[in-house]
């Protein structure tokens, strides 16, 4: 698998991000998830516009033009020889000194991943699925604007994790 990282495509094993990257340290970044059908990327223009808007809201300048990013996403499909694919674009504020000041970072980190799409089992469509109403509260929009697709997905992770834990082991506060 080939991953685009910052300025080139590298094998998956070589795709590493600094431990000082603000995406890793603080969830300071944005992402878009896309889908390719028969080699065509669904609503690529719209996804890239939303990525750019989200990044702009955080004061992160995309390190490449929207047109170049579109080319990189398409090239990810080609390099990985994919027709049916899941794609993810991640942009973090980048590496810098530890501290909350965004000015500590000089250049954003850009990652483009393309991997084979794994469809849901046919039984989901024929037999249905069980659902729950999640008890995890969302972060209020005043604290984290929901129109920004940020790297902070902790609420989602906790909800996926909590149902697997016995109720008596859940923290009380």
Helices and strands as residue ranges (DSSP letters): E 2-5, E 8-11, G 12-14, H 22-26, E 29-37, E 40-41, H 44-57, H 66-79, E 85-92, G 102-104, E 109-116, H 122-126, H 154-162, G 167-169
